[in-house]
Amino acid sequence: AAAPPLVGGRIKEETLWACVTCGACEAVCPVFIEHPEKIIQMRTHLVLAESKMPAELTRTFKGLENNQNPWGLGSDKRLDWAEGLELPICAELKEQGRTAEYLVWIGCAGSFDDRAKKISRAWVELLQRAGVDFAILGLEEGCTGDAARRAGNEFLFQTLAETNVELLAGYGVKKILVTCPHCY
């Protein structure tokens, strides 16, 4: 008799979606199995080959596709966290024939999450007080796609990553500061 399929047979779909891909299993594994990588590959099969995913992920993917953030909040609100701050924007510097030493990547949480917005404000204010030469992308910044990749949507991740690489290359970015491990 044929062995049951790996995904949906020997490994239940619910088990794959329950994993938070933290890597703790990998850190303690005595035979060095890279569990998160395997789990993400199985999720990729479910998402891209079988279109099977939790409903919450469908909303997340649509938010990333349409508004460049996993919550699907209006991308025109990405810079609202910086209201009242005078921050250098890459596009404006480029128009003036200048660049900054560092790009400060704010990220989706830093742009849209109420608690993280406070961190973004405090962070850039500290950078300004310290005299760090930086700029932000402002409304041009989009999601790095880590949420899509971890959830198995490799195609969406690649699309977001390519867009970001082109944007960063267009500004000649060499050094990036980031607070979010997912954006990193």
N, C-alpha and C positions, 0 to 999 in steps of 0.2 A: 504494500500500500504506500502511496505517496505521502510524504511528510506534509503536515499542514503548512500553509504559508507562514513566513516569519511575521510580517505585519498583519495584524488582525487575526492571526492564528495562534502561534506560539507566544507572541507578544501582543497583548490587547491594545487597541487604539487608546483607550482611556489611560493606560499606563504611560504611553508616549506623551500624552498631553498633560499628565500630572507632573512630569519632570520640569523643574525650574531652571535646568541647565547651569546650576551653580558650580559644578565640578567637584563637589565634596566626595562623591563616589570614586571619581578618578584619583583624587588625592590619597585615598586610603586603600586603593585596589592593590593587592599584593602581586598581581601579574600585569600591572600597568595598562589595563584596558582603558581606552579613551571613550568612556560611555557617552558623554554629551555629544561628541561628534557623530557617533553611531545613531543616537536618538534623533539628532537633527536631520541626518540622512533619511531615516525612516519617516520623519515628519514631512520631509520634502517629497518623498514618494506619495504620501497621503494627499498632500496639498496639490502638487503639480500633476501627478499621474491619475489620481482618483477623485480629485476635488472634494476630499473629505476633511473637514476641520470643524472645530467648535464655532458656533454662531458668532461669538465674540470676536473671533479672528477675522471673520468676513467683514465686520465693521472696521476693525483695525486696518485691514488691507485697503479697504475703500478710502479710509481717512488718509492713509499714506499716498495712495494713488492720486486722490483729488486735491488734498490740501497740504501735503508734505509733512504730516504729523500723525501719530497713531490715534489721536483722539478725534481727528477730522474737524478740528476747529479751523475757522477761517485763516488761511495763510496770511491774509492782510493784517491779522492781529499779532503776528510774530514779534513785532517790535514794540508792542504796547507796554511791556515790562520796563522799557527804558524811557518812558514819558518824563519829560523834564530834564533829562540828562543830555549833555552835549557829547556825543560819541562820534569818533571818526568812523566813517563808513567806507569800505574798500572802493566802491564805485566812485564816490566823491573824490577820494584821494587820487584815483587813477585819472580822473578828469583834470586834476591839477598837476599831473605828471609826477605824483609822489606815491610811495608805498610805505607801509608800516613794517617794523621788524617782526611783529607777531600778529597772527590772526587769532582773535579770541572767538572760539566756537561756543555759542551759547547753548545750542541744542533745543530739542523740543520741550523737555521738562523745564529747562531754564527760561523758555519763552512762554509757556502756557500754564504750567502748574503754579498755583498761588504761592506755595511755600518756596518752590525753587526760584520763582521770580525775585523774591527777596534776596536770595543768595546771588543771583546774577547781578542785581543792582549793587550789592555790597562789594562783590568781586571787582566789577569794573571801576567802582569808586576807589578801591584800594590800589588798583593798577594805575589809575590816574594820579593819585597822591604819591605813588612811588616813582612816577615819571617814566613808566614803561611805555614804549612806543608800540601801540597796538591799534588795530582797527577791527570792526566787526563786519559781517556781511549784510546785516540788517534783514530786509525783506527777501533778499536773494538766498538766504540760508534755507536749506531744506533738511529733511531728516536723513540721517546716515543710513537708515535701513536696518539697523541691528535687530529691531523687533521683528521685521519681516524675515530675516535670515534665521533667527532662533525659532521662529514659528514655522519654518519649512518653506517659505516662499522665496526661494533663491532667485527666481526671475525678477521679482519686485526689488529684492535687495540689489541685484546687479544693475538694474535700471537706475535706482537712486544713487548708487555708488558711482556709476559712470557720469551722471549729471554733476555730482559733487567734484569729481576729479577734473572734469572740464572747467568747472567754475574756478576751482583753486588754481589750476594751471593758467587760466586767463589772467589771474591776478599775480601770478608768479610767487605764490605762497611757499615759503620754505620752512617756517616755524609756526606751530599751532599750539595754543593753550586751550585746555578743555577741563571742565570739572566733572563731566558725566562719564562713567566707565563705559556706557553703551555707545556714546559718541566716539570715544577713544578707539 
